[in-house]
Amino acid sequence: MIYKFKDYVKFFNSVTGSYLQREDTGERFEMQGVAVDIVQLIDGKRDMDGILEALCKLFGPDVDPLMIAGDLERFMGQLAEAGLVELIYDSFEEGYQQFLKERGKN
């Protein structure tokens, strides 16, 4: 599954804190720790496995990948429930087929 942030969502990351803000409502979603790492990896190109792989590299071999996967899945669900992200492709194959279609190769 590949997600991207909705157009009205902006990410702010500074020394005073990190948050997502809905520009349509002004609502802010404060975050810290692994949530910030996940948000920085959501680019509309990387699928969930790619995000998980990047997080596992970031945290190293001492952190259980299943724990990271569970945190990732929960957090993505929270982002979707809050209307901050949208699913653009349900699978890599679907994304690849769309990529080819957009370039006139399919």
C-alpha positions as CSV (number, residue, x, y, z in Angstrom):
1,M,0.0,0.0,0.0
2,I,1.3,3.4,-0.9
3,Y,0.0,6.5,0.9
4,K,0.5,10.2,0.4
5,F,-0.6,13.2,2.5
6,K,-3.7,15.0,1.3
7,D,-3.0,18.3,-0.4
8,Y,-4.3,20.3,2.6
9,V,-1.9,18.7,5.1
10,K,1.4,20.3,5.9
11,F,4.2,18.9,8.1
12,F,6.1,21.3,10.4
13,N,9.3,20.1,12.1
14,S,11.4,22.5,14.3
15,V,13.3,22.6,17.5
16,T,10.1,23.6,19.3
17,G,8.1,20.6,18.1
18,S,6.7,18.6,15.2
19,Y,3.2,18.5,13.9
20,L,0.9,18.0,11.0
21,Q,-1.6,20.7,10.2
22,R,-4.8,20.5,8.2
23,E,-4.9,23.8,6.3
24,D,-8.6,23.3,5.6
25,T,-9.6,23.3,9.3
26,G,-6.4,24.6,11.1
27,E,-6.4,21.5,13.2
28,R,-2.9,20.5,14.5
29,F,-1.6,17.0,15.3
30,E,1.4,17.1,17.6
31,M,3.8,14.2,17.3
32,Q,7.2,13.0,18.6
33,G,9.5,10.1,18.3
34,V,8.8,7.4,15.8
35,A,5.8,9.2,14.5
36,V,8.0,12.0,13.2
37,D,10.2,9.4,11.5
38,I,7.2,7.8,9.8
39,V,5.8,11.1,8.6
40,Q,9.1,11.9,7.0
41,L,9.1,8.6,5.1
42,I,5.6,9.1,3.6
43,D,6.3,10.4,0.1
44,G,3.7,8.9,-2.1
45,K,6.3,6.6,-3.7
46,R,7.4,4.3,-0.9
47,D,5.1,1.5,0.0
48,M,4.5,0.3,3.6
49,D,7.2,-2.4,3.2
50,G,9.6,0.4,2.1
51,I,8.8,2.5,5.1
52,L,9.2,-0.5,7.4
53,E,12.6,-1.3,5.9
54,A,13.7,2.3,6.3
55,L,12.6,2.3,10.0
56,C,14.3,-1.0,10.7
57,K,17.6,0.4,9.3
58,L,17.1,3.6,11.3
59,F,16.5,1.8,14.6
60,G,19.0,-1.0,14.0
61,P,19.1,-4.7,14.7
62,D,18.2,-4.4,18.4
63,V,14.6,-3.4,17.7
64,D,12.1,-6.1,16.8
65,P,10.8,-5.5,13.2
66,L,7.4,-6.9,14.3
67,M,7.1,-4.2,16.9
68,I,8.0,-1.5,14.4
69,A,5.5,-3.0,11.9
70,G,2.7,-2.9,14.5
71,D,3.5,0.7,15.4
72,L,3.6,1.7,11.7
73,E,0.3,0.0,11.0
74,R,-1.4,1.7,14.0
75,F,0.0,5.1,13.2
76,M,-1.0,4.9,9.5
77,G,-4.5,3.9,10.6
78,Q,-4.6,7.0,12.9
79,L,-3.5,9.2,10.0
80,A,-6.1,7.8,7.7
81,E,-8.8,8.1,10.3
82,A,-7.9,11.8,10.9
83,G,-8.2,12.4,7.1
84,L,-4.5,13.3,6.8
85,V,-3.4,10.6,4.3
86,E,-5.0,8.9,1.3
87,L,-4.2,5.5,-0.2
88,I,-3.0,6.0,-3.8
89,Y,-2.1,2.4,-4.6
90,D,-3.2,-0.7,-2.8
91,S,-0.3,-2.7,-4.2
92,F,3.1,-2.3,-5.9
93,E,1.7,-3.9,-9.1
94,E,-1.2,-1.4,-9.2
95,G,1.3,1.5,-8.8
96,Y,3.6,0.1,-11.4
97,Q,0.8,-0.3,-13.9
98,Q,-0.3,3.3,-13.3
99,F,3.3,4.4,-13.8
100,L,3.4,2.7,-17.2
101,K,0.0,4.1,-18.2
102,E,1.0,7.6,-17.4
103,R,4.1,7.2,-19.6
104,G,2.1,5.7,-22.4
105,K,3.8,2.3,-22.2
106,N,0.7,0.2,-21.3
